Amino acid sequence: VLATALPLWSKKDDMKYGLWTICLRVDKPDIAPYPVELCTSVWTHGECQGLYDSTKAFSILSIGFTAACSVISMVIIRQRKMQGYKLTCIAWSLCILSMFSFMFSLLCWVFWLSFAESICNNQPKIHSYNASFVLQIAASGLMLFGSLLACAGAYMMATDEQLNAHHSHA
């Protein structure tokens, strides 16, 4: 969420680029007696519009799927008495949702990388990555780890359920 909100995805010269705003640092005594940062809503057009919009969309999707994973995790924790097929289904749904969360987070920074390395509307490449970009990569790593844990937990629940079913028939 922090990576999505901050205008620190890339920085070039006196410009800071974010998903929602672009900020320009003005350090000219004739305009202002002290350095000022002017920010405006981002508007893109032309060749790179799709890359930029895709980055924003995948960021929002990643946050949404992460929130869904949190809700399902809390349901699993609160329903300690639930066992069997229902619990296993919920665990597998958590596994699938967490994989989507990871995939969208990964696509978010991949599309930003493509945007920053593209020549858009005859403007030079940005070639710069800042704190929000790094946070998004770190979030992708955490989401990968979380999805591996969720899938391992679902697998363990499924195999435990099969073992219990096998032993009860014996």
Disulfide bonds with the S-S distance in Angstrom:
Cys23-Cys39 2.02
Cys48-Cys120 1.68
Cys95-Cys151 1.84
